Amino acid sequence: MDERTYRRDAFISYSHQQDVPLAEALQRGLHRLARPWTRRQIVSVFRDTTSLAAASDLGAAILHELGQSRYFVYIASPAAAQSRWVRAEIEFWLEHRPMDHFLIAVSDGTIAWDPDAGDWDWSRTTCLPDVLRRKFAKEPLWVDLTAIRKAERYSLRDAPFRDTVAALLARIRGLSKDEVDSEDLRQRRTAVRMLRGAVTTLSFLLVTSLIAGLFAWQQRNEALARARTSASLALAARALEMAATDPRRAAQYALYSYETEPTGEAAQALARAVAANDKVSQHMQGGNGAVADWRGAGSIPATKVAVSRDGSTMAYYSAFDPDEKGVGDRHVHLYDIRAHKPLTIIDGEDWPNSGGPLELSADGRLLAKAVWPNRIELWGVPEGRLLRTIAAGNPDGLPNAQMGFRAFALSPDGRRLAAAFHSMPVGDDVRITVWDTGTGTPVSEGRAATVWAELAFRDANELVYVDGGARTVRTLAQDGSAWSEPRELAGYPTTEARENGVRLTILSRDGDMAYVAGDDGWVMRAKDGDTDELWDLAGGRRLAAVPMGDIRMTDLPRDNNAMVVGDTKRGVALYDAALRQRRVLGSFAFPALSISTSGDGTWVAAGTQDGAVSLFSTASLQGGVDVPNDDRIKADELTPDKHLAFRSKEGGTDLWSVTEAGVQRLGHINTSVVRDKTTNDSVIANGDGTRVVVEKAGTLTLWDPKTGLQIGPPVTDSPVNLPLYFLPDGIHLVGAGNGAVTVTDTRTWKVVQELPGTSGAGDITFSGDRTTLVIGDTREVTVFRVSKGNRLKKVRKTAAVMKGSPVVSRRGDKVATIDGDNRITILDVASGRVVQSSAVAIKGGQRSIVFNGDARFVVQVVGTGRDATFQFWDAQTGESRGTWAVETQVVGDKDTVEMFTASEGGILTFGADGSLMRRTIDIAAWRQVLCKLVADPLPGPEYDRYLKGLDVSLPCGRHAEA
């Protein structure tokens, strides 16, 4: 092809994983440097995402442009060297174009020329693909951009970047670098002269054009605002459309929708995307559906799973692996949890028939796998390479029943491996050996007290040895060789055989917790009173017990002692430290054989008897988060404001505060508070829980819940017969009585304010921050705010019809009611604007409603049982903004949840099962969760489709490089 027929002066090839900003800056710099001020550009540089129109075959289009280019500019990096697209572009150039037009700009890695060999020094060069071996007759032009890329200084005003661009441009234009610099300086001087002349002319026109310019600017801003709103609505619609089929892309569209313009539709898209991505799970392989045909030394085929402590990596294998082609073809699958994609499959030696230990290091970079007989393979996960094989004792002559490992543990740093195993010549004994994983040599060897040994490493790489037969705990320091003296576990269930069954200890991976359970043989012959037990080994005490067999296979998250993950015979569920079931993660056709969790319990992997393998996330915004309620307070024990709970007993009343953090004991008062069909005593507490007022039969008393004692004498002549709440100072009490609403100083019991016009006060409520009081009836709504001197000042009175008891947002900026038809009316306090819900929840709609924390939504529970949902209403417009499934806390078909707002603004729900949960209905939290799932920018074509011409920032900030 003749030089005059080339369409492009240069073609830029680069890694899309890390060098997009650098490639953009380099293309822009080559276009602008030494450019006449009257021309847009004098060289044409191709970059795929900016120079191509839509094409059905992008690969062919790129190669076509490559063939039309005079120079090849390769932005070199290890990532680019591994890219199959970059490799294809280089191979095309090698076949069709001369290498003296091949230019290199190094962004990462190393590069070195070996003049003696006349080629690159491939022992030191990491940023070039191997297809460039022996392709250069002499060292080509290359420039170093590594420091520029790290500093992200991509302006032509920055000297290092400008010099690099000038060096490349000089070669492309056939000039010297000095000639390029001189031309750039000349063009700049010409531009300055022309600018000065233009400034003189424009100054004359400035005054007359200023008014027109301001008007045009206003018009432009209005048009831009309309364009942003339209783009936000389009992105929200796309997110809602994609939620069912591609939740990850739906999250991306929803984030961009809200970033473009925070419309109600954008908020709805965020809610839908959160629900679609909730409890993200991956079913690695389905179950076989039967295990009866399995034959071997073990009665159950092997399936094992492992999750790294940091939640980055999962490993699993199964005798029912669909990828295996025959006997001896044993695969271990590796999975990148954070990227939601498979890693390499490693092929090792056969594992024991019933499976053997499988464990990952804390960072997921080292895998330890037991193989037959009594050996351990250590694999490097990133490279999928076998590092070494360690032999555990001498298995020759051992019966099959004694083959395999009794216990197995890998230290958090991956440097130590410990195992308990049988070995000849004395096969009945169990040995405990610790190896250095770097060398494979033993660093400690000894014998277990009994065969019931379990092992685990603590954070400081201290080894814990629990012997269920001897009921003792011993430790071995990280660099030690001698075990500590045994510490007896008083009352610990003895691990022993019984009628073909055994009692097993399942140890947490830090060795501080243990679950003691019976296996199938034991459970089948369980006696009355037999239990499975959860133990705190550090404290030497039993935490909880359940009937034997209720929870089968378990795992105890290393960093979350409040969580237990267990098999429910046909599924995997979460339990609290009292072994109460909180949530079912998934169901299976067969019981689980293996369960593994990340350190914080966020990720749970499970493998079943028939080979099904699944990964679950316990993080659930839609499902809610359990909050402590150790005393099992029920919804009917709450006061009307839902912030206080009481339980009377002989000798007084116990009090609890109810907050987002859970139910916390406030104290006790030495008087009984009764609320039943005949008696309706009242009790309220101030914000910090230091003062409690009780009203009984018209008499007021003040109490200190810390001591339980009464403060001062009772008050019988107060105009307050219904205490409502304390003002923020914790001293002044708002109450109703004698036909008015009053403010009373509880230090003197004197009324300091009587609100005018409240003699016929109807429903009265207040905001979570205690600064706003709302009085509503069928004719009008009146709003008061706390002002100086702890007095209430009227700030809004509206004649809007708001039927039903008012609900106030946490900061008192909005008020809502719901009428008998379940239609919701919403008042904006600042503007006085009133809107109604666009529809009504006809079936099963509850009369109780709440605002979420930022008052963007009014939330209503609709339906019962498994059909129960949270209905979101836009507090600005009254439009429906979608629903979330209640999911948890409903047991029977008629069950629902009791919903209320905590004083901090979060939404709490009491369930029919007695549980208390916090529901995160908050846009900031939704965005944070979605950004963890998909932080990368919208692809170029999609951005241009929806946002071209609009300046929209990356919703999640600068995304992490792949």
Long-range contacts (C-beta under 8 A, 24 or more apart in sequence): 1-67, 3-70, 6-68, 6-69, 6-70, 7-44, 7-65, 7-68, 7-69, 8-44, 8-45, 8-46, 8-65, 8-68, 8-69, 8-70, 9-43, 9-44, 9-45, 9-69, 9-70, 9-71, 9-172, 9-173, 10-43, 10-44, 10-45, 10-46, 10-69, 10-70, 10-71, 10-72, 10-73, 10-103, 10-168, 10-172, 11-45, 11-46, 11-65, 11-66, 11-69, 11-71, 11-72, 11-73, 11-89, 12-45, 12-46, 12-47, 12-73, 12-75, 13-72, 13-73, 13-74, 13-75, 13-80, 13-86, 13-89, 13-90, 14-74, 14-75, 14-77, 14-80, 14-86, 14-107, 15-75, 15-77, 15-79, 15-80, 15-83, 15-86, 16-83, 16-85, 17-79, 17-83, 17-961, 17-962, 18-77, 18-79, 18-107, 18-108, 18-961, 18-962, 19-75, 19-77, 19-79, 19-80, 19-107, 19-108, 19-149, 20-49, 21-152, 21-154, 22-75, 22-107, 22-145, 22-148, 22-149, 22-154, 23-47, 23-75, 24-50, 24-154, 25-154, 25-161, 26-73, 26-75, 26-105, 26-165, 26-168, 29-154, 29-156, 29-161, 29-162, 29-165, 30-165, 30-168, 30-169, 30-172, 32-156, 33-156, 33-162, 33-165, 33-166, 33-169, 33-180, 33-184, 34-166, 34-169, 34-180, 34-181, 34-183, 34-184, 34-187, 35-187, 36-187, 36-190, 37-187, 37-190, 37-191, 37-194, 43-169, 43-172, 43-173, 45-73, 49-940, 50-940, 54-941, 59-85, 59-88, 62-89, 63-88, 63-89, 63-92, 66-92, 66-93, 67-92, 67-96, 67-97, 70-101, 70-172, 71-101, 71-102, 71-103, 71-171, 71-172, 72-97, 72-101, 72-102, 72-103, 73-103, 73-104, 73-105, 73-168, 74-102, 74-103, 74-104, 74-105, 75-105, 75-107, 75-145, 76-104, 76-105, 76-106, 76-107, 76-108, 76-109, 76-111, 76-127, 76-128, 76-142, 77-106, 77-107, 77-108, 77-109, 77-127, 78-108, 78-109, 78-126, 78-127, 79-108, 80-107, 80-127, 80-129, 81-109, 81-126, 81-127, 81-128, 81-129, 82-129, 86-129, 87-129, 87-131, 90-129, 90-131, 90-132, 91-131, 94-131, 94-135, 99-135, 99-136, 99-137, 99-140, 100-140, 102-136, 102-140, 103-140, 103-141, 103-142, 103-143, 103-168, 103-171, 103-172, 104-128, 104-140, 104-141, 104-142, 104-143, 105-142, 105-143, 105-145, 105-164, 105-168, 106-142, 106-143, 106-144, 106-145, 106-146, 107-145, 107-146, 107-149, 108-146, 108-149, 111-142, 113-139, 115-139, 141-167, 141-168, 141-171, 143-167, 143-168, 224-950, 225-261, 227-949, 227-950, 228-260, 228-261, 228-950, 228-952, 229-261, 229-263, 231-260, 231-261, 231-946, 231-947, 231-950, 231-952, 232-257, 232-258, 232-260, 232-261, 232-262, 232-263, 232-265, 232-266, 233-257, 233-263, 233-265, 234-946, 235-260, 235-266, 235-269, 235-946, 236-263, 236-265, 236-266, 236-268, 236-269, 237-265, 238-946, 239-269, 239-272, 239-273, 240-268, 240-269, 240-272, 243-272, 243-273, 243-275, 243-276, 244-276, 247-273, 247-276, 247-277, 247-280, 248-277, 248-340, 248-933, 248-934, 249-934, 250-276, 250-277, 251-276, 251-277, 251-930, 251-933, 251-934, 252-934, 252-936, 252-938, 253-938, 254-930, 255-927, 255-930, 255-931, 255-934, 255-955, 255-956, 256-938, 256-946, 256-947, 256-952, 256-955, 258-923, 258-927, 258-955, 259-952, 259-953, 259-954, 259-955, 260-947, 260-950, 260-952, 262-923, 264-874, 264-876, 264-877, 264-879, 264-881, 267-856, 267-857, 267-874, 267-881, 267-923, 268-872, 268-874, 268-881, 268-882, 270-923, 270-926, 270-927, 270-930, 271-872, 271-881, 271-882, 271-884, 271-926, 272-882, 273-926, 273-930, 274-621, 274-622, 274-926, 274-929, 274-930, 275-622, 275-884, 275-885, 277-929, 277-930, 277-933, 278-620, 278-621, 278-622, 278-623, 279-585, 279-616, 279-617, 279-618, 279-619, 279-620, 279-622, 279-623, 280-340, 280-617, 280-933, 281-585, 281-586, 281-614, 281-615, 281-616, 281-617, 282-335, 282-340, 282-614, 282-615, 283-612, 283-613, 283-614, 283-615, 284-316, 284-333, 284-335, 284-613, 284-614, 284-615, 285-318, 285-320, 285-321, 285-322, 285-611, 285-612, 285-613, 286-611, 286-612, 287-320, 287-588, 287-589, 287-590, 287-608, 287-610, 287-611, 287-612, 288-320, 288-610, 288-611, 288-612, 289-589, 289-610, 290-610, 291-590, 291-609, 291-610, 294-319, 296-353, 296-354, 297-353, 297-354, 297-400, 297-401, 297-403, 298-352, 298-353, 298-354, 298-355, 299-354, 300-354, 300-593, 300-609, 301-353, 301-609, 301-611, 302-351, 302-352, 302-353, 302-354, 302-355, 302-356, 302-593, 303-355, 303-593, 303-594, 303-607, 303-608, 303-609, 303-611, 303-612, 303-613, 304-351, 304-355, 304-356, 304-357, 304-358, 304-593, 304-594, 304-607, 305-358, 305-594, 305-595, 305-596, 305-605, 305-606, 305-607, 305-613, 306-358, 306-359, 306-360, 306-367, 306-596, 306-605, 307-337, 307-360, 307-596, 307-597, 307-598, 307-603, 307-604, 307-605, 307-615, 308-360, 308-361, 308-362, 308-363, 308-364, 308-598, 309-360, 309-362, 309-363, 309-412, 309-509, 309-558, 309-559, 309-598, 309-599, 310-362, 310-363, 310-364, 310-598, 310-599, 311-337, 311-338, 311-598, 311-599, 311-600, 311-602, 311-603, 312-336, 312-337, 312-338, 312-363, 312-364, 313-337, 313-343, 313-360, 313-364, 313-365, 313-381, 314-596, 314-603, 314-605, 314-615, 315-358, 315-360, 315-367, 315-381, 316-358, 316-605, 316-607, 316-613, 317-351, 317-358, 317-369, 318-607, 318-611, 318-613, 319-355, 319-611, 320-610, 320-611, 321-611, 332-358, 332-367, 332-369, 332-379, 334-367, 334-381, 334-384, 335-615, 337-603, 337-615, 343-381, 343-384, 344-384, 345-384, 346-379, 346-384, 346-386, 348-377, 348-379, 348-386, 349-375, 349-377, 352-403, 352-404, 354-404, 355-593, 355-594, 356-404, 356-405, 356-408, 357-405, 357-408, 357-419, 358-594, 359-408, 359-409, 359-410, 360-410, 361-410, 361-411, 361-412, 361-413, 361-414, 362-412, 362-413, 362-414, 362-599, 363-414, 365-414, 366-410, 366-414, 366-437, 368-408, 368-410, 368-417, 368-437, 370-404, 370-405, 370-408, 372-403, 372-404, 373-398, 373-403, 373-404, 374-398, 374-403, 374-404, 374-405, 374-421, 374-422, 374-423, 376-417, 376-419, 378-417, 378-437, 378-440, 387-437, 388-437, 388-440, 389-440, 390-417, 390-435, 390-440, 392-419, 392-421, 392-423, 392-433, 393-421, 393-422, 393-423, 393-424, 393-431, 393-433, 394-423, 394-424, 394-425, 395-422, 395-423, 395-424, 396-424, 397-424, 397-425, 397-427, 398-422, 398-423, 398-424, 398-427, 399-427, 402-427, 402-428, 406-430, 406-448, 406-451, 406-452, 406-453, 407-432, 407-453, 407-454, 407-455, 407-507, 408-455, 409-455, 409-456, 409-457, 409-463, 409-509, 410-437, 410-457, 411-457, 411-461, 411-463, 411-478, 412-457, 412-459, 412-461, 413-461, 415-461, 416-443, 416-457, 416-461, 416-463, 416-478, 418-455, 418-457, 418-463, 419-455, 420-448, 420-453, 420-454, 420-455, 432-465, 434-463, 434-476, 443-481, 444-476, 444-480, 444-481, 446-483, 449-486, 450-495, 452-495, 452-496, 452-505, 454-505, 454-506, 454-507, 454-514, 455-507, 455-511, 456-507, 456-508, 456-509, 456-510, 456-511, 457-509, 457-510, 457-511, 458-510, 458-511, 458-512, 459-510, 464-507, 464-510, 464-511, 464-512, 464-537, 466-505, 466-507, 466-511, 466-514, 466-537, 468-492, 468-493, 468-494, 468-495, 468-503, 468-504, 468-505, 468-516, 469-494, 469-495, 469-496, 473-537, 487-540, 489-535, 489-537, 489-540, 490-540, 491-542, 492-516, 492-535, 493-533, 498-522, 498-525, 499-525, 501-525, 506-553, 506-554, 506-555, 506-556, 507-556, 508-556, 508-557, 508-558, 509-556, 509-558, 509-599, 510-558, 511-537, 512-536, 512-537, 512-538, 512-561, 513-537, 513-556, 513-561, 514-556, 515-551, 515-554, 515-556, 515-564, 515-566, 517-548, 517-551, 517-552, 517-554, 518-548, 518-549, 522-548, 523-548, 523-549, 534-564, 534-577, 534-579, 536-561, 543-577, 543-578, 544-577, 544-578, 544-579, 545-579, 546-579, 551-575, 551-579, 552-591, 552-592, 553-591, 553-592, 553-593, 553-594, 553-595, 554-595, 555-595, 555-596, 555-597, 555-604, 556-597, 557-597, 557-598, 557-599, 557-600, 557-601, 558-599, 559-599, 559-600, 559-601, 560-599, 560-600, 560-601, 563-601, 563-618, 565-595, 565-597, 565-601, 565-604, 566-595, 567-591, 567-592, 567-595, 567-606, 572-604, 572-606, 572-616, 574-601, 574-618, 576-626, 582-626, 582-888, 582-915, 583-618, 583-620, 583-623, 583-888, 585-616, 585-618, 586-614, 586-616, 588-612, 588-614, 619-929, 620-887, 621-919, 621-920, 621-925, 621-926, 621-929, 622-884, 622-885, 622-887, 623-887, 623-888, 624-887, 624-888, 624-889, 624-909, 624-917, 624-918, 624-919, 624-920, 625-917, 625-918, 625-920, 626-915, 626-916, 626-917, 627-660, 627-661, 627-662, 627-663, 627-908, 627-916, 627-917, 627-918, 628-661, 628-662, 628-663, 628-664, 628-916, 629-662, 629-663, 629-914, 629-915, 629-916, 630-663, 631-656, 631-663, 631-665, 632-914, 633-658, 633-663, 633-916, 634-910, 634-914, 635-898, 635-910, 638-900, 639-682, 639-683, 639-684, 641-684, 641-725, 641-766, 642-900, 642-901, 642-902, 642-908, 643-685, 643-902, 643-903, 644-683, 644-684, 644-685, 646-673, 646-683, 648-672, 648-673, 648-674, 652-708, 653-683, 655-683, 655-685, 655-689, 655-692, 655-705, 657-685, 657-689, 658-902, 658-908, 658-916, 659-902, 659-903, 659-904, 660-902, 660-904, 660-905, 660-906, 660-908, 660-918, 662-916, 663-916, 666-705, 667-704, 667-705, 667-706, 667-707, 667-708, 668-705, 668-708, 669-694, 669-703, 669-705, 669-708, 669-710, 670-703, 670-708, 670-709, 670-710, 671-696, 671-701, 671-703, 671-710, 682-722, 682-723, 684-723, 684-724, 684-725, 684-726, 684-733, 685-726, 686-726, 686-730, 686-731, 687-726, 687-728, 687-730, 687-770, 687-903, 688-730, 690-730, 691-726, 691-730, 691-731, 691-746, 693-723, 693-733, 693-746, 695-720, 695-721, 695-722, 695-723, 700-749, 702-746, 715-749, 718-744, 718-749, 719-751, 720-744, 720-751, 724-764, 724-766, 725-766, 725-770, 726-770, 727-770, 727-786, 727-790, 728-769, 728-770, 728-771, 728-786, 729-790, 731-790, 732-790, 734-766, 734-773, 734-792, 736-761, 736-764, 741-773, 741-775, 743-790, 743-791, 743-792, 752-790, 752-791, 753-791, 753-792, 755-784, 755-792, 755-794, 757-782, 758-782, 763-804, 763-805, 763-806, 765-805, 765-806, 765-807, 765-808, 766-808, 767-808, 767-809, 767-810, 767-811, 767-812, 768-808, 768-809, 768-810, 768-811, 768-901, 768-902, 768-903, 768-904, 768-905, 769-810, 769-811, 769-812, 769-903, 770-903, 771-811, 771-812, 772-808, 772-811, 772-812, 772-829, 774-806, 774-808, 774-812, 774-815, 776-802, 776-805, 776-806, 776-815, 776-817, 778-803, 781-806, 781-815, 781-827, 783-812, 783-815, 783-829, 785-812, 795-829, 796-827, 796-829, 796-832, 798-827, 798-832, 798-834, 800-825, 800-827, 800-834, 801-825, 802-827, 802-834, 804-847, 807-849, 807-850, 807-851, 807-858, 808-851, 809-851, 809-855, 809-875, 810-851, 810-853, 810-855, 810-901, 810-903, 810-904, 810-905, 811-855, 813-855, 814-851, 814-855, 814-875, 816-849, 816-851, 816-858, 816-875, 818-847, 818-848, 818-849, 818-860, 822-847, 822-860, 824-849, 824-858, 824-860, 824-873, 824-878, 826-858, 826-873, 826-875, 826-878, 828-876, 835-876, 835-877, 835-878, 836-878, 837-873, 837-878, 837-880, 838-877, 838-878, 838-879, 838-880, 839-880, 841-871, 844-868, 844-896, 845-871, 846-896, 846-899, 848-898, 848-899, 848-900, 850-899, 850-900, 850-901, 850-907, 851-875, 851-901, 852-905, 852-907, 852-921, 852-922, 853-904, 853-905, 853-906, 853-907, 853-921, 853-922, 854-905, 854-922, 854-923, 854-924, 856-923, 857-881, 857-921, 859-899, 859-907, 859-921, 861-886, 861-896, 861-897, 861-899, 863-896, 864-890, 864-893, 864-894, 864-895, 864-896, 865-890, 865-892, 865-893, 865-894, 865-895, 865-896, 866-890, 866-893, 868-895, 868-896, 868-897, 870-919, 870-921, 872-921, 884-921, 888-915, 888-917, 889-913, 889-915, 889-917, 927-955, 927-956, 931-955, 931-956, 931-957, 935-959, 935-960, 936-962
